[in-house]
């Protein structure tokens, strides 16, 4: 996912995080579900201000909770189900300090998603676009995944 990070000279540069997003939700009523999620963002780079010293990579791990609204989540045979998920929580990011030390920085996390499920029986192909707020910068993501109904 493209990430906008500080370049060390007061500007910003685009780089990439490699995300793994795992979400578990349960339906409350109608289109509303409660969810818990974890997002691991691997950073295959060092921050530009730490590149000369080979500083730590700013990988991050977020723990999130929130609500998901499924606009067509029913069992009447329709295969297309658009949704929106509003998720928040806490993120821990390594190497996010200005002195290039391998410390963890904790920060609030905000990670909304907008997507659609294409249902094929008990499973669906899921497609989503999202935003992740990280201590070192903001990340946009395009995701492809699998959704499984457990009932």
Secondary structure, DSSP 8 states (H G I E B T S, - for coil): -EEEEE-SSS-EEEEEEEEEEEEEEEEEETTEEEEEEEEEEEE-SB-GGGTTTT--B--EEEEEEEEEEETT-SSSS--EEEEEEEEEEEEEEET-STT----EEEEEEE--EEEEEEEETTEEEEEEEEEEEETTEEEEEEEEEEEE---
